[in-house]
Amino acid sequence: GGLLGLEAARGIAAQGCAVTVVHLVDRLMERQLDAGAAALLEPALAALGIETLLGRNTQGIVGPDHATGLHFSGGARLDADLVVVSIGIRPETTLAREMGAGCERGIVVDDGMRTSLPGVLAVGECAQHRGIVHGLVAPIYDQARVAAATLAGEDAAYVGSVPSAKLKVAGIDLVSAGEASGEREAVVADAAAGVYRKLSVRDGRVVGTVLLGDTRGAEALMAAVRSGEPVDDPLQALADASAVGPADLPDTAQICDCNGVCKGALVAAVSDGGCATPREVMAVTRAGTGCGSCKPAVVEIVAAAAGGLNEDPAYLCPCRRQTREELAARIRSDDLESVSEVAAACGTGRECGACKPALAYLVSEVRDNRHREERDARFINDRVHANIQRDGTFSVVPRMYGGVVSPDELRRIADVADRYEVPLVKVTGGQRLDLLGVRKQDLPAIWRDLDMPSGHAYAKAVRTVKTCVGTDFCRFGIGDAIGLGIEMEKAWEGLHTPAKVKSGVSGCPRNCAEATVKDIGIVAVEGGWQVRVGGAAGGNVREADILTTVEDRAEALRVSTTFLQFYREHADYKERTYDFVPRVGLEEIRRQVLGEATGAALRERLRIARAAATDPWLERDDPYHPRQFSDLDGPEGEGEGEASAPDEAVLAGPPPGGER
C-alpha cells in the first residue's frame, strides 16, 4: 500500500486482472498521507478495480512451486495467481561491514557523504544520513551532488531532503510533501468529489501539504514546504495557492524532483542559453526526463519565459540544436564518413553524448552503409549483435525467413541449446525461436554452430516478416503469403532503420498474420494485394493505413520496399512508423512512394545500401575488437575474438563483389 505498490497495482489492473492490495498498516501510504486523505484514496482505487485489505499481517506465500495465495496471521487466506511484493528497501551493507565501515540500518555518512573509512563515500539507498535512509530518487540526486563536491575538494553539506511524492496512477491526482500533520492545519475536503487539500504548519512555518483530487497550486505549496515559508493564515495560504501557476513561482522553486531542477534553471536556459522550446530546455536541464510528471509545468514556464509556446523541432542533437536534415546535408556536402568526423566538424554529441546512436544511424543511412563504423557510438546490443537481458546475459534469435524453418535448422537450434546450457528457448510473436540467457562469451560459438543469419532482434532494423500459411495448405488462402514474406525479408535483410520494423503478410482478409497492425503489412484481397503502413499492436493499437492496392505480388514487394526506404530516410531516430505516417501524412507518403521518379530513386538508394549490408554474426570469425565478446574485467583473451584491435575505424561495406 505504499507509493510503488499502488502504482504496480494499477499497472496490473490495467491489464484486466483483479487486483487486491494487502497492507500491514491501517491506512494506505501512511508515510505520505494522514487518515483523512487515506480514507478518500481507498474508494478512488476501488473505482479503478483495485481492492484493498488493510491491517493484514502476511505470514507467508502459499504454494510449493508457484504462488497460489497469501496466508495471514489468524489463519485467513487470500487466493492469488500472482504475488507482487513492494515493501520498501533494505540497504545492502555487507561489503561496507566487511571493510569496517560504520553501519547501522545503512552505511552511516556525515554531511559530506563520507563514511567512517578514509576516502570512501556512500550515496543512495545504502547510505544512512542523520538516521534516515532515503529510498526516493530526488534525495539521492541531492546526495550525489554533495558527494561530487566532496570528491572535488569543495565545501558542501547535505542537510537532508524534504520528502515528496506524486502518485503516478491514471485517474488519481495525488501530491504530498513534507509532514502530513502539524501544530496548525488547514483542510478543505469534499468526500463526494474525492477532493482533499491540506496545509500543515509548525512554529509559524509551512511543513507539509497533501493534495488529492485537486492538485492546483501543487508546485507553489511544495516550494513553500521546502523553504519553510512563514504563514499566518494556513487556510488563506491554501486558497491562494490554487490561483498560482508554475510561471508565478519563485526561481528557487524546484520543478523537477527527479533531477532537482529549479524554475530558475529553466528560465536561464531560455534567457541565457538560447533555448526556445520545451524540448530544448528539457534536453539541456534534464527536467521532465525522469518520471515525466513535471512536463506540463516545464512547458508553462518555458512558454512564459519565451513569450509564447514555439513550435518544437525534433533535434537529433538538442544540445547543439541540430536537426536530422541539417546534419544529413553536412555529411553529404563534406563527405563525412564517421560519427567522430561529424563530431569534429559540427560538435554533434560532444556535450552529453546521448545523440551518438542516432548519429551513428544517420551516418550509415546517408552514406548507404559505406561509412566508417565506430562501435563506441552504438548501444550495447549493436556492439555485440544480441539483445541484453536484465541479468546481463543475452538472447539469440536466428533469422527464419517468413517464419519457415527446416528440420535441420531445428536440430541445430536444439543442439546449441543443449551444448551451451541455454536456460530458455521461446517461440516469439514474430514466428521465430529465441534462445534466452546466453553468456556474452558464448555468442560467437553459438552463431557458428547455428550457421544461420542474424534475425536482428536486438537492433533498430528490419526484424521479422510474419506470414500465414497462404495458398500452400490453407483452404481460405487467395495469395502466396509465405512466398511474398520470404521475398520481402530477403530483400530487406540487414538494413538498419530509425526504429524497429515489423512486417506481416496475410494470404486472405482473415488476417492470420496480423498484417493490419504491422509497420508494413500486406494482405491478399480479391484481385490483388493491399499494402498497409503504420500499424501498431503494442501499448497503443493502431490499424495500419492503406497505402495502395496492387494487382500482383511483385508490385506489392516494390511498393513496400519503396516505403521502407522513404521511412529510413525521413523518420526521426526511434520514431516508429505508427508515429511517422500520421506526422508526414498519407498523401505526401503516397506522392513520394508511388511517384514514378521519386519511387525509382528511393529503390535505387535502398539497393545500394542493401548491397553493402553484411550479416553481423560473421564477426564470430572476424571481430571488430579483440575483447568484443569478453567481459571487460576478465583476463585478456578470454572468450571469443582473438583478432588484433583495428588501428582505425573499420570501413563498412560493400561486401566482396559488391558494386555501387
NUFIVO-241530 format. One record per residue (C-alpha): residue number from 1; x, y negated, z negated. Coordinates in pm, whole numbers, padded with zeros to 5 digits, always signed. Each point is the difference from the previous one (the first is absolute). Layout:
(NUM (X Y Z)) ...
// end
This chain:
(1 (+00000 +00000 +00000)) (2 (+00294 -00234 +00046)) (3 (+00072 -00225 +00296)) (4 (+00165 +00261 +00226)) (5 (-00237 +00275 -00108)) (6 (-00305 -00200 +00106)) (7 (+00159 -00091 +00333)) (8 (+00077 +00368 +00061)) (9 (-00357 +00092 -00094)) (10 (-00139 -00245 +00252)) (11 (+00230 +00134 +00270)) (12 (-00124 +00355 -00057)) (13 (-00363 -00107 -00024)) (14 (+00036 -00179 +00334)) (15 (+00071 +00341 +00156)) (16 (-00346 +00117 -00103)) (17 (+00103 +00191 -00314)) (18 (-00183 -00005 -00332)) (19 (+00242 -00161 -00247)) (20 (+00005 -00011 -00378)) (21 (+00244 -00222 -00191)) (22 (+00096 +00153 -00336)) (23 (+00144 -00249 -00251)) (24 (+00132 +00052 -00352)) (25 (-00105 -00342 -00131)) (26 (-00355 -00126 -00048)) (27 (+00021 -00257 +00281)) (28 (+00159 -00031 +00343)) (29 (+00319 -00202 +00056)) (30 (+00033 -00065 -00373)) (31 (+00336 -00172 +00049)) (32 (-00146 -00264 +00232)) (33 (-00369 -00028 -00097)) (34 (-00202 -00070 -00308)) (35 (-00311 +00202 -00086)) (36 (-00234 -00238 +00184)) (37 (+00179 +00019 +00334)) (38 (+00058 +00374 -00029)) (39 (-00371 +00056 -00061)) (40 (-00083 -00170 +00332)) (41 (+00279 +00175 +00189)) (42 (-00148 +00345 -00070)) (43 (-00331 -00054 +00188)) (44 (+00189 -00174 +00282)) (45 (+00204 +00318 +00048)) (46 (-00313 +00212 -00024)) (47 (-00146 -00196 +00293)) (48 (+00302 +00118 +00201)) (49 (-00062 +00363 -00089)) (50 (+00253 +00021 -00284)) (51 (-00119 +00153 -00329)) (52 (+00187 -00070 -00324)) (53 (+00051 +00208 -00314)) (54 (+00141 -00207 -00286)) (55 (+00157 +00111 -00327)) (56 (+00095 +00342 +00136)) (57 (+00314 +00170 -00125)) (58 (+00121 +00234 +00275)) (59 (+00160 +00315 -00139)) (60 (+00093 +00169 +00326)) (61 (-00058 +00063 +00368)) (62 (-00201 +00315 +00065)) (63 (+00111 +00246 +00267)) (64 (+00291 +00245 +00034)) (65 (+00090 -00074 +00363)) (66 (-00174 -00327 +00075)) (67 (-00209 -00249 -00193)) (68 (-00361 +00099 -00060)) (69 (-00079 -00246 -00278)) (70 (+00098 -00174 -00322)) (71 (-00032 +00127 -00356)) (72 (-00078 -00261 -00270)) (73 (+00041 +00009 -00376)) (74 (-00320 +00129 -00155)) (75 (-00036 +00266 +00267)) (76 (-00167 -00202 +00277)) (77 (+00108 +00061 +00360)) (78 (-00021 -00191 +00329)) (79 (+00012 +00197 +00326)) (80 (+00224 -00146 +00270)) (81 (+00160 +00097 +00332)) (82 (+00273 -00264 -00030)) (83 (+00163 -00161 -00303)) (84 (+00189 -00329 +00043)) (85 (+00201 -00109 -00303)) (86 (+00064 -00372 -00052)) (87 (+00111 -00056 -00359)) (88 (+00268 -00264 +00019)) (89 (+00377 +00028 -00002)) (90 (+00260 +00177 -00208)) (91 (+00349 -00153 +00025)) (92 (+00270 +00237 +00119)) (93 (+00284 -00053 -00248)) (94 (+00189 +00329 +00023)) (95 (+00306 -00136 +00179)) (96 (+00014 -00311 -00219)) (97 (-00018 +00205 -00320)) (98 (+00272 +00233 +00122)) (99 (+00220 -00304 +00070)) (100 (-00064 -00131 -00352)) (101 (-00223 -00294 +00090)) (102 (-00242 -00123 -00262)) (103 (-00345 +00142 +00071)) (104 (-00337 -00009 -00170)) (105 (-00307 +00052 +00217)) (106 (+00210 -00132 +00289)) (107 (+00356 -00117 +00051)) (108 (+00037 -00300 -00231)) (109 (+00114 -00319 +00177)) (110 (+00064 -00358 -00110)) (111 (-00125 -00318 +00169)) (112 (+00273 +00035 +00265)) (113 (-00124 +00357 +00076)) (114 (+00325 +00141 -00144)) (115 (-00002 +00338 -00170)) (116 (+00220 +00081 -00300)) (117 (+00261 +00136 +00243)) (118 (+00251 -00254 +00138)) (119 (-00071 -00086 +00363)) (120 (-00320 +00207 +00020)) (121 (-00336 -00167 +00065)) (122 (-00351 +00145 +00021)) (123 (-00320 -00132 +00159)) (124 (-00341 +00142 +00075)) (125 (-00209 +00270 -00160)) (126 (+00300 +00152 -00176)) (127 (+00093 -00323 -00180)) (128 (-00135 -00107 -00340)) (129 (+00015 -00374 -00065)) (130 (-00105 -00142 -00335)) (131 (-00182 +00324 -00071)) (132 (-00200 -00002 +00324)) (133 (+00029 +00229 +00303)) (134 (-00157 -00158 +00309)) (135 (-00163 +00223 +00261)) (136 (-00120 -00261 +00249)) (137 (+00200 -00141 +00286)) (138 (-00009 -00373 -00076)) (139 (+00192 +00019 -00333)) (140 (+00253 +00230 +00164)) (141 (+00072 -00259 +00269)) (142 (+00058 -00255 -00278)) (143 (+00239 +00242 -00169)) (144 (+00184 +00063 +00326)) (145 (+00060 -00372 +00053)) (146 (+00146 -00036 -00348)) (147 (+00213 +00313 +00045)) (148 (+00135 -00137 +00329)) (149 (+00090 -00327 -00171)) (150 (+00170 +00187 -00284)) (151 (+00207 +00203 +00245)) (152 (+00099 -00324 +00177)) (153 (+00122 -00148 -00328)) (154 (-00282 -00254 -00024)) (155 (-00197 -00087 -00311)) (156 (-00350 +00146 +00024)) (157 (-00245 +00142 -00247)) (158 (-00305 +00218 +00037)) (159 (-00245 -00105 -00270)) (160 (-00282 +00233 +00095)) (161 (-00287 -00016 +00246)) (162 (-00365 -00084 -00029)) (163 (-00185 +00318 +00097)) (164 (-00246 -00043 +00285)) (165 (-00202 +00238 +00213)) (166 (-00229 -00001 +00301)) (167 (-00219 +00304 +00054)) (168 (+00029 +00085 +00370)) (169 (-00329 +00185 +00039)) (170 (-00227 -00096 +00288)) (171 (-00328 -00131 -00140)) (172 (+00137 -00106 -00341)) (173 (+00174 -00332 -00060)) (174 (+00202 +00013 -00322)) (175 (+00292 -00214 -00118)) (176 (+00155 -00011 -00346)) (177 (+00304 -00175 -00145)) (178 (+00150 -00027 -00345)) (179 (-00196 +00095 -00310)) (180 (-00359 +00115 +00020)) (181 (-00087 -00159 -00336)) (182 (+00096 -00318 -00185)) (183 (-00081 -00223 -00297)) (184 (-00247 -00193 +00215)) (185 (-00179 +00151 +00297)) (186 (-00224 -00137 +00272)) (187 (-00217 +00261 +00171)) (188 (-00246 -00032 +00288)) (189 (-00180 +00326 +00078)) (190 (-00284 +00117 +00222)) (191 (-00048 +00374 -00050)) (192 (-00261 +00029 +00274)) (193 (+00238 -00150 +00256)) (194 (+00303 +00183 -00136)) (195 (+00182 -00327 -00078)) (196 (+00228 -00055 -00299)) (197 (+00234 -00300 -00038)) (198 (+00211 -00057 -00311)) (199 (+00275 -00234 -00119)) (200 (+00195 +00076 -00319)) (201 (+00180 -00268 -00203)) (202 (+00245 +00020 -00292)) (203 (+00159 -00296 -00181)) (204 (-00164 -00234 +00250)) (205 (+00159 +00165 +00304)) (206 (-00136 +00236 +00266)) (207 (+00119 +00358 -00062)) (208 (-00225 +00211 +00220)) (209 (-00278 +00026 +00254)) (210 (-00232 +00273 +00132)) (211 (-00203 -00046 +00319)) (212 (-00238 +00269 +00124)) (213 (-00244 -00039 +00289)) (214 (+00083 -00370 +00043)) (215 (+00370 -00075 +00036)) (216 (-00024 -00365 +00103)) (217 (+00291 -00196 -00138)) (218 (+00201 +00313 -00073)) (219 (+00328 -00156 +00114)) (220 (-00055 -00310 -00217)) (221 (-00091 +00203 -00308)) (222 (+00294 +00237 +00045)) (223 (+00231 -00300 +00034)) (224 (-00146 -00143 -00321)) (225 (+00066 +00330 -00180)) (226 (+00361 +00019 +00121)) (227 (+00076 -00359 -00100)) (228 (-00195 +00012 -00327)) (229 (-00197 -00305 +00107)) (230 (-00148 -00206 -00287)) (231 (-00380 +00000 -00006)) (232 (-00251 -00172 -00226)) (233 (-00323 +00136 +00148)) (234 (+00039 +00360 +00128)) (235 (-00351 +00011 +00146)) (236 (+00054 -00320 +00199)) (237 (+00341 +00127 +00116)) (238 (-00164 +00322 +00120)) (239 (-00262 -00199 +00193)) (240 (+00253 -00241 +00148)) (241 (+00214 +00288 +00128)) (242 (-00288 +00118 +00221)) (243 (+00045 -00310 +00216)) (244 (+00378 +00029 +00031)) (245 (+00135 +00163 +00316)) (246 (+00353 +00126 +00067)) (247 (+00092 -00327 +00175)) (248 (-00080 -00193 -00320)) (249 (+00243 +00197 -00216)) (250 (+00328 -00142 -00131)) (251 (+00318 +00104 +00180)) (252 (+00099 +00216 -00297)) (253 (-00310 +00221 +00033)) (254 (+00096 +00356 +00095)) (255 (-00198 +00112 +00303)) (256 (+00160 +00337 +00082)) (257 (+00044 +00217 -00307)) (258 (+00164 +00283 +00194)) (259 (+00291 -00215 +00117)) (260 (-00015 -00282 -00254)) (261 (-00064 -00279 +00254)) (262 (-00131 -00334 -00127)) (263 (-00208 -00250 +00191)) (264 (+00296 -00236 +00023)) (265 (+00200 +00255 +00198)) (266 (-00285 +00036 +00249)) (267 (-00030 -00376 +00045)) (268 (+00378 -00034 +00036)) (269 (+00000 +00265 +00274)) (270 (-00230 -00233 +00196)) (271 (+00145 -00340 -00090)) (272 (+00369 +00091 -00012)) (273 (+00026 +00331 +00182)) (274 (-00196 -00093 +00310)) (275 (-00254 +00282 -00033)) (276 (-00336 -00079 +00157)) (277 (-00212 +00312 -00048)) (278 (-00087 +00236 -00285)) (279 (+00186 +00286 +00170)) (280 (+00320 -00205 +00015)) (281 (-00030 -00104 -00363)) (282 (-00067 +00356 -00113)) (283 (+00298 +00128 +00196)) (284 (+00233 -00257 -00158)) (285 (-00130 +00007 -00358)) (286 (-00128 +00364 -00010)) (287 (-00325 -00128 -00153)) (288 (-00293 +00220 +00101)) (289 (+00223 +00288 +00112)) (290 (-00054 +00212 -00312)) (291 (-00354 +00104 -00090)) (292 (-00143 -00273 +00224)) (293 (-00259 -00128 -00248)) (294 (+00148 -00352 +00005)) (295 (-00016 -00045 +00379)) (296 (-00318 -00215 -00005)) (297 (+00167 -00238 -00248)) (298 (+00316 -00013 +00209)) (299 (-00201 -00084 +00312)) (300 (-00185 -00281 -00180)) (301 (+00319 -00150 -00142)) (302 (+00181 +00013 +00335)) (303 (-00299 -00156 +00177)) (304 (+00000 -00287 -00250)) (305 (+00376 -00051 +00023)) (306 (+00006 +00016 +00381)) (307 (-00304 -00223 +00047)) (308 (-00210 +00278 +00144)) (309 (+00013 +00366 +00090)) (310 (+00218 +00050 +00305)) (311 (-00017 +00293 +00236)) (312 (+00217 +00280 -00133)) (313 (+00235 +00135 +00270)) (314 (+00127 +00353 -00033)) (315 (+00371 -00053 -00055)) (316 (+00232 +00291 +00051)) (317 (+00247 -00183 -00228)) (318 (-00200 -00221 -00239)) (319 (+00314 -00132 -00168)) (320 (+00120 -00156 +00329)) (321 (-00351 -00048 +00138)) (322 (+00085 +00198 +00312)) (323 (-00274 +00173 +00198)) (324 (+00026 +00322 +00192)) (325 (-00035 -00184 +00330)) (326 (+00278 -00249 -00081)) (327 (+00244 +00271 -00100)) (328 (-00088 +00219 +00298)) (329 (+00072 -00291 +00234)) (330 (+00334 -00063 -00171)) (331 (+00097 +00368 +00024)) (332 (-00069 -00008 +00374)) (333 (+00165 -00334 +00074)) (334 (+00316 +00067 -00204)) (335 (+00018 +00371 +00083)) (336 (+00014 +00093 -00370)) (337 (+00049 +00374 -00057)) (338 (-00037 +00054 -00374)) (339 (-00157 -00122 -00322)) (340 (+00332 -00143 -00115)) (341 (+00039 -00198 +00322)) (342 (-00348 -00149 -00042)) (343 (+00079 -00079 -00364)) (344 (+00323 -00173 +00101)) (345 (-00169 -00200 +00275)) (346 (-00329 -00084 -00171)) (347 (+00051 +00066 -00373)) (348 (-00286 +00251 +00006)) (349 (-00003 +00231 -00302)) (350 (+00289 -00171 -00176)) (351 (-00198 -00131 -00295)) (352 (-00228 +00269 -00145)) (353 (+00062 +00268 +00265)) (354 (-00360 +00125 -00013)) (355 (-00045 -00056 +00373)) (356 (+00293 +00218 +00111)) (357 (-00208 +00311 +00082)) (358 (-00233 -00216 +00211)) (359 (+00299 -00158 +00171)) (360 (+00153 +00343 +00065)) (361 (-00319 +00103 +00179)) (362 (-00013 -00324 +00198)) (363 (+00359 +00034 +00122)) (364 (-00062 +00359 +00114)) (365 (-00328 -00089 +00172)) (366 (+00125 -00309 +00182)) (367 (+00312 +00181 +00119)) (368 (-00193 +00311 +00111)) (369 (+00187 +00220 -00252)) (370 (+00334 -00114 +00142)) (371 (+00122 -00172 -00313)) (372 (+00262 +00044 -00268)) (373 (-00156 +00197 -00283)) (374 (+00076 -00115 -00354)) (375 (-00154 +00236 -00252)) (376 (+00045 -00232 -00298)) (377 (-00288 -00203 +00146)) (378 (-00234 +00301 -00001)) (379 (-00216 +00154 -00269)) (380 (+00126 +00321 -00161)) (381 (-00246 +00208 +00207)) (382 (+00154 -00129 +00322)) (383 (+00354 +00051 -00128)) (384 (-00047 +00373 -00063)) (385 (-00297 +00070 +00234)) (386 (-00223 +00146 -00272)) (387 (-00270 -00128 -00233)) (388 (+00122 -00058 -00355)) (389 (-00229 +00132 -00274)) (390 (-00062 -00123 -00352)) (391 (+00258 +00241 -00148)) (392 (+00276 -00101 +00242)) (393 (-00037 +00305 +00225)) (394 (-00116 -00025 +00360)) (395 (-00264 +00144 +00229)) (396 (+00072 +00149 +00341)) (397 (-00267 +00001 +00273)) (398 (+00110 +00150 +00332)) (399 (-00180 -00111 +00313)) (400 (-00275 +00229 +00129)) (401 (-00122 -00150 +00324)) (402 (-00376 -00041 -00012)) (403 (-00012 +00212 -00314)) (404 (+00098 +00311 +00197)) (405 (+00262 +00233 -00151)) (406 (+00146 +00329 +00119)) (407 (+00037 +00316 -00213)) (408 (+00379 -00034 +00027)) (409 (-00013 -00356 -00135)) (410 (-00222 +00114 -00287)) (411 (+00252 +00271 -00087)) (412 (+00283 -00252 -00002)) (413 (-00198 -00230 -00227)) (414 (-00075 +00288 -00238)) (415 (+00364 +00111 +00001)) (416 (+00118 -00354 -00078)) (417 (-00249 -00028 -00285)) (418 (+00132 +00323 -00151)) (419 (+00368 -00063 +00067)) (420 (+00005 -00350 -00151)) (421 (-00257 +00070 -00273)) (422 (-00237 -00267 +00126)) (423 (-00256 -00055 -00281)) (424 (-00301 -00070 +00223)) (425 (-00105 +00048 +00362)) (426 (-00309 -00206 +00079)) (427 (-00223 -00032 +00305)) (428 (-00035 -00371 +00073)) (429 (-00302 -00192 +00126)) (430 (+00183 -00050 +00328)) (431 (+00020 +00374 +00073)) (432 (+00361 +00044 -00107)) (433 (+00185 +00196 -00268)) (434 (+00174 -00202 -00271)) (435 (+00289 +00150 -00201)) (436 (+00003 -00191 -00330)) (437 (+00266 -00019 -00270)) (438 (+00308 +00030 +00224)) (439 (+00336 -00113 -00140)) (440 (+00178 -00269 +00200)) (441 (+00314 +00208 +00047)) (442 (-00211 +00282 +00151)) (443 (-00158 -00217 +00270)) (444 (+00256 +00058 +00281)) (445 (+00008 +00377 -00052)) (446 (-00380 +00020 -00008)) (447 (-00028 -00198 +00325)) (448 (+00256 +00230 +00160)) (449 (-00180 +00317 -00111)) (450 (-00341 -00133 +00104)) (451 (+00132 -00094 +00346)) (452 (-00303 -00226 +00048)) (453 (-00005 -00376 +00066)) (454 (-00082 -00256 -00266)) (455 (-00367 -00075 -00053)) (456 (+00091 -00355 -00111)) (457 (-00238 +00039 -00298)) (458 (+00233 -00222 -00203)) (459 (+00023 -00295 +00239)) (460 (-00191 -00289 +00147)) (461 (-00022 +00180 +00329)) (462 (-00224 +00209 +00220)) (463 (-00115 +00277 -00231)) (464 (-00239 +00275 +00102)) (465 (-00254 +00041 +00276)) (466 (-00277 +00205 -00158)) (467 (-00201 +00212 +00242)) (468 (-00304 +00223 +00001)) (469 (-00014 +00332 +00187)) (470 (-00136 -00175 +00309)) (471 (-00100 +00209 +00300)) (472 (+00233 +00296 -00058)) (473 (-00223 +00178 -00251)) (474 (-00275 -00232 -00123)) (475 (-00336 +00049 +00171)) (476 (-00082 -00371 -00049)) (477 (+00323 -00138 +00145)) (478 (-00022 -00218 +00310)) (479 (+00362 -00120 +00006)) (480 (+00341 +00160 -00056)) (481 (+00078 -00165 -00334)) (482 (+00303 +00216 -00077)) (483 (+00162 -00062 +00338)) (484 (-00048 -00377 -00018)) (485 (+00107 -00015 -00364)) (486 (+00326 +00181 +00075)) (487 (+00065 -00229 +00297)) (488 (-00053 -00308 -00217)) (489 (+00226 +00123 -00277)) (490 (+00282 +00094 +00235)) (491 (-00030 -00330 +00187)) (492 (+00024 -00204 -00323)) (493 (+00222 +00221 -00216)) (494 (+00279 -00187 -00179)) (495 (-00141 -00350 +00050)) (496 (-00001 -00222 -00306)) (497 (-00292 -00237 -00053)) (498 (-00085 -00294 -00230)) (499 (-00198 +00240 -00222)) (500 (-00079 +00369 +00023)) (501 (-00214 +00105 +00294)) (502 (-00233 +00298 -00032)) (503 (-00190 +00119 +00303)) (504 (-00263 +00257 +00088)) (505 (-00167 +00162 +00300)) (506 (-00347 +00151 -00021)) (507 (-00124 +00222 +00281)) (508 (-00361 -00110 -00037)) (509 (-00208 -00264 -00185)) (510 (-00030 +00234 -00301)) (511 (+00338 -00153 -00082)) (512 (+00155 +00287 -00198)) (513 (+00345 -00165 +00023)) (514 (-00140 -00320 -00157)) (515 (+00128 -00203 +00295)) (516 (-00242 -00285 -00070)) (517 (+00184 -00091 -00322)) (518 (+00356 +00020 +00134)) (519 (+00242 -00274 +00101)) (520 (-00032 +00138 +00353)) (521 (-00283 +00240 +00069)) (522 (-00125 +00165 +00318)) (523 (-00336 +00175 +00028)) (524 (-00118 +00209 +00293)) (525 (-00343 -00115 +00120)) (526 (-00215 +00094 +00297)) (527 (+00184 -00121 +00307)) (528 (+00331 -00093 -00163)) (529 (+00188 -00107 -00310)) (530 (-00072 -00277 -00249)) (531 (+00313 -00182 -00124)) (532 (-00033 -00154 -00347)) (533 (+00241 -00213 -00207)) (534 (+00021 -00146 -00350)) (535 (-00174 +00268 -00207)) (536 (+00060 +00072 -00368)) (537 (-00099 +00270 -00247)) (538 (+00200 -00092 -00311)) (539 (-00086 -00242 -00279)) (540 (-00215 -00182 +00255)) (541 (-00191 +00179 +00275)) (542 (-00024 -00165 +00342)) (543 (-00142 +00149 +00316)) (544 (+00245 -00048 +00285)) (545 (-00101 -00243 +00271)) (546 (-00064 +00133 +00352)) (547 (+00281 -00141 +00213)) (548 (-00128 +00158 +00321)) (549 (-00146 +00317 +00151)) (550 (+00199 +00169 +00278)) (551 (-00070 +00281 +00240)) (552 (+00293 +00236 -00053)) (553 (+00257 +00119 -00252)) (554 (+00295 -00165 +00174)) (555 (-00168 -00340 -00016)) (556 (-00082 +00052 -00369)) (557 (+00367 +00066 -00068)) (558 (+00104 -00302 +00205)) (559 (-00236 -00242 -00179)) (560 (+00081 +00127 -00350)) (561 (+00373 -00019 +00075)) (562 (-00037 -00358 +00117)) (563 (-00186 -00098 -00316)) (564 (+00268 +00165 -00213)) (565 (+00270 -00216 +00156)) (566 (-00211 -00315 -00032)) (567 (-00041 +00078 -00371)) (568 (+00375 +00070 -00036)) (569 (+00085 -00338 +00149)) (570 (-00258 -00225 -00165)) (571 (-00101 +00137 -00342)) (572 (+00150 -00132 -00321)) (573 (+00215 +00240 -00196)) (574 (-00220 +00227 -00217)) (575 (-00313 -00116 +00187)) (576 (-00212 +00304 +00081)) (577 (-00201 +00008 +00321)) (578 (-00325 -00043 -00195)) (579 (+00122 -00348 -00104)) (580 (+00181 -00074 +00326)) (581 (-00297 +00062 +00230)) (582 (-00242 -00240 -00177)) (583 (+00273 -00263 -00037)) (584 (+00099 -00005 +00366)) (585 (-00349 +00067 +00131)) (586 (-00125 +00286 +00215)) (587 (-00045 -00217 +00309)) (588 (+00361 -00122 -00008)) (589 (+00122 +00356 -00052)) (590 (-00207 +00116 +00298)) (591 (+00141 -00284 +00213)) (592 (+00359 +00096 -00080)) (593 (-00037 +00379 -00006)) (594 (-00238 +00048 +00294)) (595 (+00151 -00272 +00218)) (596 (+00192 +00150 +00291)) (597 (+00317 -00209 -00028)) (598 (+00010 -00038 -00379)) (599 (-00081 +00367 -00054)) (600 (+00272 +00116 +00238)) (601 (+00257 -00219 -00176)) (602 (-00098 +00138 -00340)) (603 (+00029 +00359 +00121)) (604 (+00341 -00065 +00153)) (605 (+00133 -00142 -00325)) (606 (-00136 +00300 -00191)) (607 (+00165 +00234 +00252)) (608 (+00337 -00167 -00059)) (609 (-00038 +00016 -00377)) (610 (-00114 +00363 +00011)) (611 (+00300 +00098 +00212)) (612 (+00232 -00129 -00274)) (613 (-00185 +00169 -00287)) (614 (+00165 +00309 -00149)) (615 (-00103 +00257 -00258)) (616 (+00129 -00136 -00333)) (617 (+00030 +00352 -00141)) (618 (+00294 +00054 +00235)) (619 (+00200 -00197 -00255)) (620 (+00028 +00334 -00180)) (621 (+00305 +00059 +00219)) (622 (+00111 -00359 +00051)) (623 (-00090 -00205 -00309)) (624 (+00001 -00377 +00005)) (625 (+00208 -00005 -00320)) (626 (+00200 +00276 -00175)) (627 (-00206 -00039 -00319)) (628 (-00333 -00041 +00179)) (629 (-00152 +00313 -00153)) (630 (+00187 +00019 -00331)) (631 (-00069 -00168 -00332)) (632 (+00192 -00324 -00048)) (633 (+00138 +00118 -00333)) (634 (+00088 +00350 +00121)) (635 (+00352 +00116 +00089)) (636 (+00136 -00102 +00339)) (637 (-00098 +00248 +00267)) (638 (-00294 +00148 -00192)) (639 (-00283 +00117 +00224)) (640 (-00024 -00051 +00372)) (641 (+00158 -00269 +00210)) (642 (+00378 +00024 +00016)) (643 (+00054 -00238 +00290)) (644 (+00216 -00304 -00054)) (645 (-00173 -00331 -00064)) (646 (-00044 -00216 +00307)) (647 (+00232 -00301 +00019)) (648 (-00281 -00204 +00151)) (649 (-00373 +00024 +00047)) (650 (-00102 +00286 +00227)) (651 (-00148 -00090 +00338)) (652 (-00344 +00157 +00025)) (653 (-00107 +00156 +00335)) (654 (-00028 +00079 +00274)) (655 (+00061 +00375 -00023)) (656 (+00238 +00175 +00238)) (657 (-00136 -00043 +00353)) (658 (-00245 -00270 -00105)) (659 (-00037 -00300 +00230)) (660 (-00136 -00347 -00046)) 
// end
